[in-house]
Amino acid sequence: MNFKLTSTYTPTGDQPEAISSLVRSIRDDNSRHVTLLGVTGSGKTFTMANVINELNRPTLVLSHNKTLAGQLYNEFKTFFPENAVEFFVSYYDYYQPEAYLPQSDTYIEKDLAINEEIEKLRLSTASTLLSGRRDVVVVSSVSCLYGIGNPSDFHENTIDIKVGQLFGRQRFLQKMTTALYSRDELDFKPGTFKVKGDTIDIHPAYSDTIYRVVFNGERIEGIFITDPRTSIRKESLESFTLYPASNFVTSPERLHNAIEEIQDDLFDRIEYFNSIGKSIEAGRLKSRVEYDLEMIKEVGYCSGIENYSRYFDGRSAGSRPFCLLDYFPDDYLMIIDESHVTVPQIRAMYGGDYARKVNLVDYGFRLPSAMDNRPLKFDEFERLQGQTVYASATPADFELAKSEGVVVEQIIRPTGLLDPVIEVKPTENQIDDILDRIRDAESYGDSVLITTLTKRMAEELTKYLTRMDVKCRYIHSDVTTIDRLKLLDEFRDGVFNVLIGVNLLREGLDLPQVALVIIMDADKEGFLRSHRSLTQTVGRAARNLHGRVIMYADTITDSMRVTIDETLRRRNIQERYNREHGITPRQIKGAVSKALFPDAKAKDNTDAIVEYDLSYSLPQRQAKVAEPTASYSATAPLTEQQLHEEIEKYKNLMTEAAKKLDFAKAAEYRDKMYEFQSKL
């Protein structure tokens, strides 16, 4: 099946040229790497959708965090309602990795909560990719570069049946068990089946559809889709493919071989520790691994089984793990969103994982095989890349070098909005001048963003402006998730009109009411004042008709000069285009929230906020899911039972929010849960 793009909008501005240039570079010129330089609000996501539609290839869209991945997923589902749009992110609602701190002799147990809904989506992704479909878009975070099962094993444990086929009931049950399905007559959840005589009901691990297989002796008599509530047959099928209930599936023979290899490596490692006088580490490792082996033999699973994945995959020591990229065909397309952030994140993943695990191995908590349960190294990632489009408003040197000059610009906004005017002012008396600029903005009902270099500066400036009767707040990394999201909502709602921060005013923060961005200490060269950081910060004023930026500096640094010149170049192009086409810039109405609204429906069959369409009314903000926490007096602290009740309440709320793919809200509830846990 081919892709079929569904949209009430057509490419405008320089989107048509960007789409044709990208398609030509990838399909006709066979370029391995292409960069899409698209300014904020220019409709990069819509351009990506059109490119996917034209190329008609399986596509992986990589994002640097769960929330933005969820937003992209909703957008692509809107664009391709008749095609397979899949979602692949980490399935943990919260995750505390196993670690050992030798300085304080502290061992930290792994603590996690798996989101079953996301696990189902991950399995759906693998199943769809191995089904042979070509009309597949997978939206993923960088978790797709972590190890999952061998795709060959996954494919070998797929069960294909059709009506009239000779396929004994007992053999079918055995194959389902090997594919990690379990029999459960009471809790009929994903990954289970029920048996009643010659009838088997199956709840696939990756779907909400219930299938019924009816046998007549050794022959399959019928295959049906049934209603999950009434069990009444809804549809008859001629054939059916059942995919495994886990990405980590293996054969009994490989399981047996793996146990033998683990035992051999355990013996060698104990000998090594004893030879260097580390008897404590030797004893610790012996007891831990032997316990794990007993669990694997008895139930086929143990806590931390991923640390033995190399044995089950049949890989040699030091070899890379299988990952989602192995499930794609050779000609797949990769799109890296916000590449200037995502690529460095990919590059850093292996180092962070190695630094944590090396202590576990050196101190006898894990076998060396644990080091092979890891994300891809960057060179391994590069070898698995398909043809790649790097999408960013500020592509880094890496992407530009890889693209070898193939850079497609998308500068025109469908709304006609221009890049903001930038003014440089001296730092002398800057606080008084900032106060005057804020007063001017207040008189027009506009909002202001101020970015500082340090947290302390943000806090002190907030205190001073508050004394001057300015409605302002500060936001930085020490502000909890709950308070951060509450601050942004209040800022959008006009509760206060000045937001002061450090480095949280860049990617993904779209606030159309912001008419003025103030950058303090703009001439202090460094990461926060590099030309990419400055350009991203300047972009926060690009969604307002009167957007402008003030940089306070005593000298013009190279980074400032690049930012100013590039912003002026883009603005001139945008102004010329507007004149030639008779376009009057339109102010964006409303506040574009980054929270997901998976259950809400906007007009024109749109259920997500799409970057290119900035005029339609937004879905109504959902009511608060959480009940207000009961207030207790300072003299009556919560009892242990009350604390446990609050912890359970917020854990349930967190799980429910994550099921709806509202990860920002889930993070709120997680932080609240941690707050009550800390009081136990």
Secondary structure as GFF3:
##gff-version 3
##sequence-region A 1 680
A	DSSP	alpha_helix	15	23	.	.	.	ID=ss1
A	DSSP	pi_helix	24	28	.	.	.	ID=ss2
A	DSSP	beta_strand	33	38	.	.	.	ID=ss3
A	DSSP	alpha_helix	44	55	.	.	.	ID=ss4
A	DSSP	beta_strand	59	62	.	.	.	ID=ss5
A	DSSP	alpha_helix	66	79	.	.	.	ID=ss6
A	DSSP	beta_strand	84	88	.	.	.	ID=ss7
A	DSSP	beta_strand	92	96	.	.	.	ID=ss8
A	DSSP	beta_strand	99	101	.	.	.	ID=ss9
A	DSSP	beta_strand	106	108	.	.	.	ID=ss10
A	DSSP	beta_strand	111	114	.	.	.	ID=ss11
A	DSSP	alpha_helix	116	130	.	.	.	ID=ss12
A	DSSP	beta_strand	136	140	.	.	.	ID=ss13
A	DSSP	three_ten_helix	142	145	.	.	.	ID=ss14
A	DSSP	alpha_helix	151	156	.	.	.	ID=ss15
A	DSSP	beta_strand	159	162	.	.	.	ID=ss16
A	DSSP	alpha_helix	169	178	.	.	.	ID=ss17
A	DSSP	beta_strand	182	183	.	.	.	ID=ss18
A	DSSP	beta_strand	192	196	.	.	.	ID=ss19
A	DSSP	beta_strand	199	203	.	.	.	ID=ss20
A	DSSP	beta_strand	210	216	.	.	.	ID=ss21
A	DSSP	beta_strand	219	226	.	.	.	ID=ss22
A	DSSP	beta_strand	233	237	.	.	.	ID=ss23
A	DSSP	beta_strand	239	242	.	.	.	ID=ss24
A	DSSP	alpha_helix	252	275	.	.	.	ID=ss25
A	DSSP	alpha_helix	279	299	.	.	.	ID=ss26
A	DSSP	three_ten_helix	305	308	.	.	.	ID=ss27
A	DSSP	alpha_helix	309	313	.	.	.	ID=ss28
A	DSSP	three_ten_helix	324	327	.	.	.	ID=ss29
A	DSSP	beta_strand	333	337	.	.	.	ID=ss30
A	DSSP	alpha_helix	339	362	.	.	.	ID=ss31
A	DSSP	three_ten_helix	368	372	.	.	.	ID=ss32
A	DSSP	alpha_helix	378	384	.	.	.	ID=ss33
A	DSSP	beta_strand	387	392	.	.	.	ID=ss34
A	DSSP	alpha_helix	397	403	.	.	.	ID=ss35
A	DSSP	beta_strand	407	410	.	.	.	ID=ss36
A	DSSP	beta_strand	421	425	.	.	.	ID=ss37
A	DSSP	alpha_helix	430	443	.	.	.	ID=ss38
A	DSSP	beta_strand	447	451	.	.	.	ID=ss39
A	DSSP	alpha_helix	455	467	.	.	.	ID=ss40
A	DSSP	beta_strand	472	475	.	.	.	ID=ss41
A	DSSP	alpha_helix	481	493	.	.	.	ID=ss42
A	DSSP	beta_strand	498	501	.	.	.	ID=ss43
A	DSSP	beta_strand	514	519	.	.	.	ID=ss44
A	DSSP	three_ten_helix	527	529	.	.	.	ID=ss45
A	DSSP	alpha_helix	531	538	.	.	.	ID=ss46
A	DSSP	three_ten_helix	539	541	.	.	.	ID=ss47
A	DSSP	beta_strand	548	552	.	.	.	ID=ss48
A	DSSP	alpha_helix	558	581	.	.	.	ID=ss49
A	DSSP	alpha_helix	640	659	.	.	.	ID=ss50
A	DSSP	alpha_helix	663	677	.	.	.	ID=ss51
###
